[in-house]
Amino acid sequence: MNDNIGSTPTDKPVMAAPLNHANWERDTLEKLLFATVKEQRTTRRWGIFFKLLVLGAIFFSLWAFFDFSTGSDIEALGKHTALIEIDGNIDVDGSGSANSVIPSLNKAFSDVGSVAVVLRINSPGGSPVQAGMIVDEILRLRKGYPAKPVYVVVDEICASGGYYIAASADKIFVNKASIVGSIGVLMDGFGFTGTMEKAGVERRLLTAGENKDFMDPFSPQSDKHKAHAQAMLNEIHQQFIGVVRAGRGKRLKETPDMFSGLFWSGARAVEMGLADGFGSVDSVAREIVKVDDIVDYTAHEGLPERVLKKFGASVGAGAVKSLYRGATPAVR
């Protein structure tokens, strides 16, 4: 007989299976792989987020630049006084450029709800070319829309090129302390010939054409060039005077100093016939136009331009323009 039959076997401790080296490596590789995949997914999500953010910024910039909503908003406003602001120098950049003012004028005149157009001007002057283009467009639109008067409201200053534009309006309103006038033309610059001679600097300039060095700041100014420049300034001055006389008509009380380049206070400008009375945009809209609602048609600078200027995209062009500024006539 087997003595172990029917007997209970002695319990023995169960030993854990030895760790498989191959399984350990596989588990570690799987963890690393999962961690890498997770990190890639997170990076991809952030990448998508930033791409959407950039696309949103681009879309907003385009929307701000083209100003898609302007037309539909203005059309729904009903009768109103149209406002266009010209602030700063009259030049190819900014609110005083023909490229900014003329589209605004066309929108203001063509809108069926606008009763009158008010130009608020705060400018010391600038380019006679830009001012002349704006004046021509105002005169054209006044003929096309004879029922819509054009009024100018002077802020701090309306001088030279600013007044060039103002003279084309039906009426000009000022503050008693506004600066008005400066009906003249100038061409300024610098000459460095004496300084260069003292410093021992030799100017080496080659030209094809005997007058190609006209207004060169590093060469002596000849009598011929000076006379030519003066004749051109006199011609532009007469154009300026013609615009003022045509616009103001019999209201002008001409004096020998009126077209000499002097400027006067708003109160004196009214006495001389350079302005018609005192007023602000609100008072003109309320008392002259008799429509209190004012809609701004000014072409405000968009986000792309502000960003570019902030980061100095126009610094180089500005430096070159400043260097040769004297060769350009200016009504200021």
RAZI-V950190 format. One line per field, one symbol per residue. psi: psi as a letter, one per 40 degrees, with the letter a starting at -180 (. if undefined). Layout:
psi: ???
//
This chain:
psi: iheeheihihhihhhihihhdddddddddddddddddddddddddddddddddddddddddddddefdeddddddeeahihhhhhhhaigaeiaeeiddddddddddddehdehdihhhhhgheabhdddddddddddddddddgdehihihhhbdhgibddddddeeidihhiideihibfgiiihiaiheddddddefhhhhhhihhdeefhfheeiihiddddddddddddddddddddddddddbedhghidedfeeiiiiddddddeeeidaiiidddddddddfhdhhhhehgihiddddddddefdedddddddddfdeehihg.
//
